[in-house]
Amino acid sequence: MAIRFGLIGHGFMGHVHEKTLTSLPGAQLRAICDIAPEQLTDIPQGIDTYTDAAEMMQDKDIDVILIAANNNQHRKLTEMAAKAGKHVLCEKPVALSLADLDAMEQCCNENGITFTVHQQRRFDKDFRIAKEVFDTGTLGRMYTVKSMLYGFNGNMHDWHVYKDQGGGMLYDWGVHLIDQMLWMIPGKLVSVFADLRNVINCEVDDYFHIFLRFESGIVAQIELGTYYLSDAPGWFERHWFIGGDKGSMHCDGFHPEGAIVRTTQLLTNVAGHRTMTAAGPTRSFGPPPEGRIVTEPLPTVDTNQRMYFENYLAALQGKEEFLVKIPEVRRVLRVMDAVRESAATGRSVDFER
């Protein structure tokens, strides 16, 4: 029997969820709710429509409520769904505070329903390639992992430009990028240092640079800018870099291109020929001689975001565990709080010491 969904919010992500659920074996999209009637004019035939979420939640033929409404509505809608006996799948960020998340989890537990979060970017191809390189240890002892995302439009869209609606890039993309990094790098996170700015937006952040120092010695960096201008080809893309003592990896774009890069000979501390460059004479930073740098292809991965829902359906039927667990979500929110504290004080914030 198909698992029957009721979707709240039919904006951009709501339309994405509609297309996924109407084409996914084992799922049925039974109803869509949006407070704006104009958002319900393009609903496929056979799907009920509502403008009142409470009314939709009384439908006994709905098993799961998928919440894709504005961020500041997540707690209220989650608690409504739980009290109506519906399982809850909530868009990210699940909540605007740790207190809200704790209240949501408690309400779901008290009503005996499942509760998880749509962190589908754990299945992004660029991330899965970086994670495969990290997990296999092909670069030796790793010391840095960088995750970068740059854009040129500057302004955000719709309600994302309003602070009281839960707008801003830390809530929008930051939650994904932090989740990816924490899911990839094991062990304790000992400190957070960050810069968080409103470059051209009045109310909400549109740039951040986050340093995460792990107990293992790895320092991860996450940088995002919506107004980060360059004329270099491919600049406005997704970028990963991992450095280790046996080589490096760069992985560029959501349809990734890149390589694992190694050197056939390390510079030794002996006399050698100086190289004249535009910056002057150097031995360490001159161009490598032919054949010194060699490359290997990036690993091949089989992944797509539909796999998130395949896991969700299997987990709801008790065949698998939910990929995204609430303690992991709580850890991401704690990091986001530390980012704000560090940016406000200009100091590093101790985390899991």
C-alpha positions in Angstrom: 0.0 0.0 0.0 1.3 3.4 -0.9 2.2 5.9 1.8 -0.1 8.9 1.5 1.3 12.4 1.8 -0.2 15.8 2.5 2.0 18.7 1.4 1.9 22.1 3.1 3.4 24.9 1.0 3.3 25.0 -2.8 6.0 27.4 -3.5 9.3 26.5 -5.2 10.2 23.5 -2.9 6.5 22.5 -2.8 6.5 22.2 -6.6 9.7 20.1 -6.4 8.1 17.8 -3.8 4.9 17.5 -5.9 6.9 16.3 -8.9 8.9 13.8 -6.7 5.9 12.4 -4.9 3.7 12.0 -8.0 6.4 9.9 -9.7 7.8 7.9 -6.8 6.8 4.3 -6.5 5.3 3.6 -3.1 4.2 7.2 -2.5 0.9 9.0 -3.2 0.4 12.7 -3.0 -3.1 13.0 -1.7 -3.5 16.7 -0.9 -1.7 20.1 -1.1 -2.3 23.1 1.1 -1.2 26.7 0.7 -2.7 29.8 2.3 -2.3 31.6 -1.1 -5.1 30.3 -3.5 -3.0 31.4 -6.5 -0.4 28.7 -5.6 -3.1 26.0 -6.0 -4.0 26.8 -9.6 -1.7 24.2 -11.2 -2.4 21.2 -9.1 -2.5 17.9 -11.0 -5.9 16.2 -11.3 -6.9 13.9 -8.5 -5.0 15.8 -5.7 -7.2 17.6 -3.1 -6.5 21.2 -2.3 -6.8 23.2 0.9 -6.0 26.7 2.2 -6.4 25.6 5.8 -3.7 23.2 7.1 -5.8 22.2 10.1 -8.6 21.1 7.8 -6.3 19.1 5.7 -4.8 17.3 8.7 -8.3 15.9 9.5 -8.1 13.8 6.3 -7.9 10.2 7.6 -6.4 9.1 4.3 -3.2 11.1 4.9 -0.3 9.3 6.6 2.5 11.9 6.4 2.5 15.7 6.5 5.4 17.1 4.5 6.0 20.7 5.6 7.4 23.1 3.0 6.1 26.3 4.4 8.1 29.3 5.5 10.8 28.6 8.1 9.0 30.4 10.9 5.9 28.2 10.5 7.7 24.8 11.0 7.2 24.5 14.7 3.4 25.3 14.7 2.7 23.0 11.7 4.8 20.1 13.2 2.9 20.2 16.5 -0.4 20.4 14.6 0.4 17.4 12.5 1.7 15.4 15.5 -1.5 16.0 17.5 -3.5 14.9 14.4 -1.6 11.6 14.4 0.4 12.3 11.2 4.0 11.5 10.7 6.1 14.6 10.1 8.7 15.2 7.4 9.9 18.8 7.7 11.9 21.0 5.3 15.1 22.4 6.5 16.0 24.3 8.6 13.7 22.3 10.9 13.5 25.1 13.4 14.7 28.6 14.1 16.0 27.7 17.6 17.1 24.7 19.6 14.2 25.4 22.0 11.7 25.1 19.1 13.3 21.8 17.9 13.2 20.3 21.4 9.5 21.2 21.7 8.7 19.7 18.2 10.5 16.5 19.0 8.8 16.2 22.4 5.4 16.7 20.8 6.1 14.1 18.1 7.3 11.6 20.7 4.3 12.2 23.0 1.9 11.4 20.0 3.9 8.4 18.9 4.7 9.6 15.4 8.0 9.8 13.4 9.8 13.0 12.8 12.7 13.7 10.5 14.1 16.5 8.2 14.5 16.8 4.5 18.3 17.1 4.2 18.4 15.7 0.6 21.7 17.3 -0.2 23.4 14.4 1.5 22.8 12.8 -1.9 24.4 15.6 -4.1 26.9 14.2 -6.5 29.6 16.7 -5.8 29.3 16.0 -2.0 29.2 12.2 -2.5 32.4 12.4 -4.6 34.1 14.4 -1.9 32.9 12.0 0.8 34.1 9.0 -1.2 37.6 10.5 -1.5 37.5 11.4 2.3 36.2 8.0 3.4 38.7 5.9 1.3 41.7 7.8 2.7 43.3 8.0 -0.8 44.8 11.4 0.1 46.6 10.1 3.2 46.4 12.2 6.4 44.0 15.0 5.6 44.4 18.4 7.1 41.8 20.6 5.3 38.4 20.3 3.6 36.9 23.3 1.9 33.3 23.7 0.7 32.6 26.8 -1.4 29.5 28.1 -3.1 29.5 31.4 -5.0 26.8 33.4 -6.8 26.4 36.8 -8.5 22.7 37.7 -8.0 23.1 39.2 -4.5 19.5 39.5 -3.6 17.5 36.5 -2.4 13.9 35.8 -3.3 10.5 36.0 -1.7 10.3 35.6 2.0 14.0 34.7 2.3 14.9 38.4 2.5 13.0 38.8 5.8 14.6 38.0 9.2 11.2 37.3 10.9 10.4 34.7 8.3 13.6 32.8 8.9 15.4 34.2 5.8 19.1 34.5 5.1 21.7 32.3 3.6 22.8 30.6 6.8 19.3 29.2 7.2 18.9 28.6 3.4 22.1 27.0 2.2 24.2 27.1 5.4 22.2 24.3 7.0 22.9 22.0 4.1 26.6 22.8 3.9 27.2 22.4 7.6 25.2 19.2 7.6 27.3 17.8 4.8 30.5 18.6 6.6 29.5 17.2 9.9 28.1 14.0 8.3 31.4 13.5 6.4 34.1 14.3 9.0 33.9 12.0 12.1 34.8 12.9 15.7 34.4 15.8 18.0 34.1 19.4 16.7 36.2 21.4 19.1 35.8 25.0 17.9 33.9 27.2 15.5 35.1 30.5 14.1 33.0 32.5 11.6 32.4 35.7 9.7 28.7 36.4 8.9 27.7 39.5 6.9 24.9 41.4 5.3 26.8 42.6 2.2 24.0 44.0 0.1 20.9 42.8 2.0 19.4 44.9 4.7 17.9 42.3 7.1 19.6 39.0 6.4 23.0 37.5 5.9 24.2 36.9 2.3 27.9 35.9 3.0 29.6 33.6 5.5 33.0 32.0 6.0 33.0 29.3 8.7 36.0 27.5 10.2 35.3 24.2 11.9 38.2 22.6 13.8 37.9 18.9 14.6 39.6 16.9 17.3 41.4 14.9 14.6 43.2 18.1 13.5 41.2 18.6 10.3 40.1 22.2 9.7 37.0 22.5 7.5 36.0 25.7 5.8 32.6 26.6 4.4 32.3 29.8 2.4 29.2 31.1 0.7 28.6 34.4 -1.1 25.6 35.5 -3.1 27.5 38.6 -4.4 31.0 37.2 -5.0 31.8 38.5 -8.4 34.4 37.2 -10.8 34.8 36.8 -14.6 36.6 33.5 -14.3 34.8 30.6 -16.2 32.9 28.3 -13.8 33.4 30.6 -10.8 29.7 30.8 -10.0 29.6 27.1 -9.1 30.0 24.6 -6.3 33.6 23.8 -5.3 35.3 21.3 -3.1 38.9 21.0 -2.1 40.5 18.3 0.2 44.2 18.4 1.1 46.2 15.5 2.5 49.8 14.5 2.8 49.4 12.1 -0.2 47.7 14.5 -2.6 44.8 16.8 -3.1 41.3 16.7 -4.7 39.3 19.4 -6.4 35.7 18.8 -7.4 33.9 21.6 -9.2 30.3 22.1 -10.1 27.0 20.4 -9.3 27.8 18.2 -12.3 31.3 17.8 -11.1 34.6 18.0 -12.9 37.9 17.8 -11.2 40.7 15.4 -10.3 42.8 13.9 -7.6 46.2 15.5 -7.9 49.6 14.2 -6.8 53.3 15.1 -7.1 55.9 12.6 -8.3 58.6 14.2 -6.2 58.5 16.4 -3.1 60.8 19.4 -2.8 63.7 18.4 -0.6 65.7 20.8 1.7 68.8 20.9 -0.5 70.3 23.5 -2.8 68.5 23.8 -6.1 67.9 26.2 -8.9 65.9 29.2 -8.2 63.0 30.0 -10.4 62.3 33.5 -11.5 58.6 34.3 -11.5 56.6 37.5 -11.8 56.8 37.9 -8.0 60.6 37.4 -8.0 62.9 34.4 -7.3 61.4 31.4 -5.5 62.0 27.7 -5.0 58.8 26.7 -3.4 56.2 28.4 -5.6 57.5 28.3 -9.1 55.8 26.4 -11.9 56.3 22.6 -11.7 58.6 20.9 -14.2 56.9 18.7 -16.8 55.7 15.4 -15.4 56.0 16.5 -11.7 52.2 16.9 -11.3 50.0 13.9 -12.1 46.3 13.5 -11.9 43.8 10.7 -11.3 40.1 10.8 -12.1 37.5 11.5 -9.5 35.7 8.4 -8.2 32.4 7.4 -9.8 29.3 7.6 -7.5 25.7 6.5 -8.0 23.5 9.0 -6.3 20.5 11.3 -6.8 18.2 13.2 -4.4 15.3 10.8 -5.0 17.2 8.4 -2.8 16.3 10.5 0.2 12.6 9.6 -0.3 13.4 6.0 -1.1 15.1 5.8 2.3 12.2 7.7 3.9 9.6 5.3 2.6 11.6 2.3 3.6 12.3 3.7 7.1 8.6 4.5 7.7 7.8 0.9 7.0 10.5 -0.3 9.4 12.8 -1.7 6.7 15.7 0.9 7.2 16.7 3.6 9.6 15.9 7.2 8.8 19.0 8.7 7.2 18.6 12.0 8.9 18.3 11.7 12.7 17.2 14.5 15.0 20.4 14.5 17.1 22.3 15.2 13.9 19.9 18.1 13.1 20.3 19.5 16.6 24.1 19.5 16.2 23.7 21.5 13.0 21.5 24.1 14.8 24.1 24.3 17.6 26.8 25.0 15.1 24.7 27.7 13.5 24.3 29.3 17.0 28.1 29.1 17.4 28.5 30.8 14.0 26.4 33.7 15.0 28.1 34.0 18.4 31.6 33.9 16.8 30.6 36.5 14.1 29.2 38.8 16.8 32.2 38.6 19.1 35.0 38.1 16.6 36.2 35.1 18.7 36.4 31.4 18.3 33.7 29.4 20.1 34.5 26.2 22.0 32.2 23.5 20.9 32.5 19.8 21.9 35.7 20.0 24.1 
